[in-house]
Amino acid sequence: MITWVLGALVGAGIAAGALVLLSRSEHAKASGVDGQLLSFCGGAVLSSFVLLTSFQIVGAWELQSTVRQHASDEARVLTKTYAAAGRLPAPDRDAVRAGLRDYTRTVIDKEWPAMADKHDSPLAWRQLDVIAARVAAASATAHDTAADTEAAVADLYVKRHARLADPAAVAPFVLPVAMVVAGVFAIVFPALVGPTTDRRHVVALAFVGAIVAFGILFVLQLRSPYTDPLAVHPSAFRAALTRYTQLG
């Protein structure tokens, strides 16, 4: 939140500073004679900013929803696998369930923070591979009791791959760059129209600059669903750990 406040203050300072600097010349103050043209240009700049911002907010919000859904899907399959493992012979059952608990904790504690940098956890992969190997070995000797667990582990790999693919689904970086450029134009353009440095004009434009800067930071934050303060948390995996305890 401190970043957002500082960003809004920077936007307000840019807007107010642009007005003070660009309205000093008499030519700038007299440049408002072509009102229709200036209104058209200002509307075009503002519309571009609004369009770029709105497009990215929708896309980023959908990405956050997808991240939550994929995390929920994987946690659900983890719980299903844990329950199915209860039908394995005692040594395999205990080993597979312990592996599932370790894997879930690794996702929460190590992999989830790394997802902010678009990295996964090699440890989580190794743990899942060990689980799969143990289930496959159990299936070789007791296929009837291990079939459900083997199918659940295969589904777990699918859900994991889907979750790990989410960070790559963010919109191309050229869009936020274009949004920032349009935002700067939107708060600097009014100063080019030639208003005076009246205190009310400066304050009004500073408010506009703060709003534009806040909007830009909001979009940039939404683009990173694993970063606070709008981060998606691994609540589904924590719920899975609770469910493991209930299943015994």
C-alpha positions as CSV (number, residue, x, y, z in Angstrom):
1,M,0.0,0.0,0.0
2,I,2.9,2.4,0.7
3,T,4.0,1.9,-2.9
4,W,0.6,2.8,-4.2
5,V,0.5,6.0,-2.0
6,L,4.0,7.0,-3.2
7,G,3.0,6.3,-6.8
8,A,-0.1,8.4,-6.5
9,L,2.0,11.2,-5.0
10,V,4.5,10.9,-7.9
11,G,1.7,11.1,-10.4
12,A,0.3,14.2,-8.7
13,G,3.7,15.8,-8.7
14,I,4.2,15.1,-12.4
15,A,0.9,16.5,-13.3
16,A,1.3,19.6,-11.1
17,G,4.9,20.1,-12.2
18,A,4.0,19.8,-15.9
19,L,1.3,22.5,-15.5
20,V,3.7,24.8,-13.7
21,L,6.5,24.3,-16.3
22,L,4.4,24.3,-19.5
23,S,2.1,27.2,-18.6
24,R,4.8,29.8,-18.0
25,S,5.0,31.1,-21.6
26,E,2.4,33.5,-22.9
27,H,2.2,31.3,-26.0
28,A,1.1,28.4,-23.9
29,K,-1.5,30.4,-22.1
30,A,-2.9,31.6,-25.5
31,S,-2.9,28.2,-27.1
32,G,-6.4,27.3,-26.1
33,V,-8.0,29.1,-29.1
34,D,-8.5,25.9,-31.1
35,G,-10.8,24.4,-28.5
36,Q,-12.4,21.7,-30.6
37,L,-9.0,20.3,-31.8
38,L,-7.6,20.4,-28.3
39,S,-10.7,18.6,-26.9
40,F,-10.4,16.0,-29.6
41,C,-6.7,15.4,-28.9
42,G,-7.3,15.3,-25.1
43,G,-10.2,12.9,-25.5
44,A,-8.2,10.6,-27.8
45,V,-5.3,10.4,-25.3
46,L,-7.6,9.8,-22.3
47,S,-9.6,7.2,-24.2
48,S,-6.4,5.4,-25.1
49,F,-5.4,5.2,-21.5
50,V,-8.8,4.1,-20.3
51,L,-9.0,1.4,-23.1
52,L,-5.5,0.0,-22.3
53,T,-6.2,0.1,-18.5
54,S,-9.6,-1.5,-18.8
55,F,-8.3,-4.3,-21.1
56,Q,-5.5,-5.2,-18.7
57,I,-7.7,-5.1,-15.6
58,V,-10.1,-7.6,-17.1
59,G,-7.3,-9.8,-18.3
60,A,-5.4,-9.6,-15.0
61,W,-8.5,-10.3,-13.0
62,E,-9.3,-13.3,-15.1
63,L,-5.7,-14.5,-14.5
64,Q,-6.2,-14.2,-10.8
65,S,-9.4,-16.2,-11.0
66,T,-7.6,-18.9,-13.1
67,V,-4.8,-19.1,-10.5
68,R,-7.3,-19.6,-7.7
69,Q,-9.2,-22.2,-9.7
70,H,-6.0,-24.2,-10.7
71,A,-4.8,-24.2,-7.1
72,S,-8.2,-25.4,-5.9
73,D,-8.2,-28.1,-8.6
74,E,-4.8,-29.4,-7.6
75,A,-5.6,-29.3,-3.9
76,R,-8.8,-31.2,-4.6
77,V,-6.8,-33.9,-6.4
78,L,-4.3,-34.0,-3.6
79,T,-7.0,-34.7,-1.1
80,K,-8.5,-37.4,-3.5
81,T,-5.0,-39.0,-3.8
82,Y,-4.6,-39.0,0.0
83,A,-7.9,-40.6,0.5
84,A,-7.3,-43.2,-2.2
85,A,-3.8,-44.0,-0.7
86,G,-5.7,-45.3,2.4
87,R,-6.5,-48.4,0.5
88,L,-2.8,-49.3,-0.2
89,P,-0.9,-51.8,1.9
90,A,0.3,-50.3,5.2
91,P,4.0,-49.6,4.2
92,D,3.0,-48.0,0.9
93,R,0.0,-46.2,2.4
94,D,2.1,-44.5,5.1
95,A,4.9,-43.6,2.6
96,V,2.6,-42.1,0.0
97,R,0.6,-40.1,2.5
98,A,3.8,-38.8,4.1
99,G,5.0,-37.8,0.7
100,L,1.7,-36.0,-0.1
101,R,2.0,-34.0,3.1
102,D,5.6,-33.1,2.4
103,Y,4.7,-32.1,-1.2
104,T,1.8,-29.9,-0.1
105,R,4.0,-28.1,2.5
106,T,6.7,-27.6,-0.2
107,V,4.2,-26.0,-2.5
108,I,3.0,-23.7,0.3
109,D,6.4,-22.7,1.8
110,K,8.8,-22.8,-1.2
111,E,7.1,-23.0,-4.5
112,W,4.3,-20.5,-4.0
113,P,6.7,-17.6,-3.3
114,A,8.9,-18.7,-6.2
115,M,5.9,-18.5,-8.6
116,A,6.1,-14.7,-8.3
117,D,9.3,-15.0,-10.4
118,K,7.8,-17.6,-12.7
119,H,9.8,-20.4,-11.1
120,D,8.7,-23.8,-9.8
121,S,10.3,-25.9,-7.1
122,P,12.6,-28.7,-8.1
123,L,12.0,-30.2,-4.7
124,A,8.3,-30.4,-5.3
125,W,8.9,-32.2,-8.6
126,R,11.2,-34.8,-6.9
127,Q,8.7,-35.4,-4.1
128,L,5.9,-35.9,-6.6
129,D,8.0,-38.3,-8.7
130,V,8.9,-40.3,-5.5
131,I,5.1,-40.6,-4.8
132,A,4.4,-41.7,-8.3
133,A,7.2,-44.3,-8.2
134,R,5.9,-45.7,-4.8
135,V,2.3,-45.9,-6.1
136,A,3.5,-47.6,-9.3
137,A,5.5,-50.2,-7.3
138,A,2.4,-50.9,-5.1
139,S,0.3,-51.2,-8.2
140,A,2.6,-53.9,-9.6
141,T,1.8,-56.2,-6.6
142,A,-1.7,-55.0,-5.7
143,H,-3.2,-53.5,-8.8
144,D,-6.8,-53.7,-7.5
145,T,-6.2,-51.6,-4.4
146,A,-3.7,-49.2,-6.1
147,A,-5.5,-48.5,-9.3
148,D,-7.5,-45.5,-7.9
149,T,-4.4,-44.0,-6.3
150,E,-2.4,-44.4,-9.5
151,A,-5.1,-42.7,-11.5
152,A,-5.2,-39.8,-8.9
153,V,-1.5,-39.3,-9.1
154,A,-1.6,-39.1,-12.9
155,D,-4.4,-36.5,-12.6
156,L,-2.2,-34.7,-10.0
157,Y,0.5,-34.2,-12.6
158,V,-2.0,-32.7,-15.0
159,K,-3.3,-30.2,-12.4
160,R,0.3,-29.3,-11.4
161,H,1.3,-28.6,-15.0
162,A,-1.9,-26.4,-15.4
163,R,-1.0,-24.4,-12.2
164,L,2.6,-23.9,-13.2
165,A,1.6,-22.6,-16.6
166,D,-0.5,-19.7,-15.1
167,P,2.4,-17.1,-14.7
168,A,3.1,-17.4,-18.5
169,A,-0.5,-16.4,-19.2
170,V,0.0,-12.7,-18.3
171,A,-0.5,-10.2,-21.1
172,P,2.5,-9.1,-23.2
173,F,4.7,-6.5,-21.5
174,V,4.2,-4.1,-24.4
175,L,0.6,-3.4,-23.1
176,P,1.6,-2.0,-19.7
177,V,4.4,0.0,-21.4
178,A,1.8,1.5,-23.7
179,M,-0.5,2.1,-20.7
180,V,2.2,4.0,-18.9
181,V,3.0,6.1,-21.9
182,A,-0.7,6.9,-22.4
183,G,-1.0,7.7,-18.7
184,V,1.9,10.2,-18.9
185,F,0.4,11.8,-22.0
186,A,-3.0,12.0,-20.2
187,I,-1.7,14.0,-17.2
188,V,0.8,16.1,-19.2
189,F,-1.6,17.0,-22.1
190,P,-3.8,19.4,-20.1
191,A,-0.7,21.5,-19.3
192,L,-0.1,21.8,-23.0
193,V,-3.5,23.3,-23.5
194,G,-2.3,26.4,-21.7
195,P,-4.2,26.8,-18.4
196,T,-2.8,29.3,-16.0
197,T,-1.0,28.2,-12.9
198,D,-4.0,29.1,-10.7
199,R,-3.9,27.1,-7.5
200,R,-7.2,25.4,-8.2
201,H,-5.9,24.3,-11.6
202,V,-2.7,22.9,-10.1
203,V,-4.7,21.0,-7.4
204,A,-7.2,19.7,-9.9
205,L,-4.6,18.4,-12.2
206,A,-2.6,16.9,-9.3
207,F,-5.7,14.9,-8.4
208,V,-5.9,13.6,-12.0
209,G,-2.3,12.6,-11.9
210,A,-2.7,10.8,-8.6
211,I,-5.7,8.8,-10.0
212,V,-3.8,7.9,-13.2
213,A,-0.8,6.8,-11.3
214,F,-2.9,4.7,-8.9
215,G,-4.6,3.1,-11.8
216,I,-1.3,2.2,-13.4
217,L,0.1,0.6,-10.2
218,F,-3.2,-1.2,-9.7
219,V,-2.9,-2.9,-13.1
220,L,0.8,-3.7,-12.6
221,Q,-0.1,-5.3,-9.3
222,L,-2.9,-7.4,-10.8
223,R,-0.5,-8.7,-13.4
224,S,1.4,-10.5,-10.6
225,P,-1.1,-12.7,-8.8
226,Y,1.6,-14.1,-6.4
227,T,2.7,-10.7,-5.1
228,D,1.1,-8.8,-2.2
229,P,-1.0,-6.8,-1.5
230,L,-3.4,-8.4,-4.0
231,A,-1.7,-11.8,-4.1
232,V,-3.6,-15.1,-4.4
233,H,-2.6,-17.2,-1.4
234,P,-2.2,-21.0,-1.2
235,S,-5.3,-21.3,0.9
236,A,-6.5,-24.3,-1.0
237,F,-3.3,-26.2,-0.2
238,R,-3.6,-25.3,3.5
239,A,-7.2,-26.6,3.5
240,A,-5.8,-29.8,2.0
241,L,-3.4,-30.2,4.9
242,T,-6.4,-29.8,7.2
243,R,-8.3,-32.4,5.3
244,Y,-5.4,-34.9,5.5
245,T,-5.6,-34.7,9.3
246,Q,-9.3,-35.5,9.1
247,L,-8.7,-38.5,6.9
248,G,-6.2,-39.9,9.3
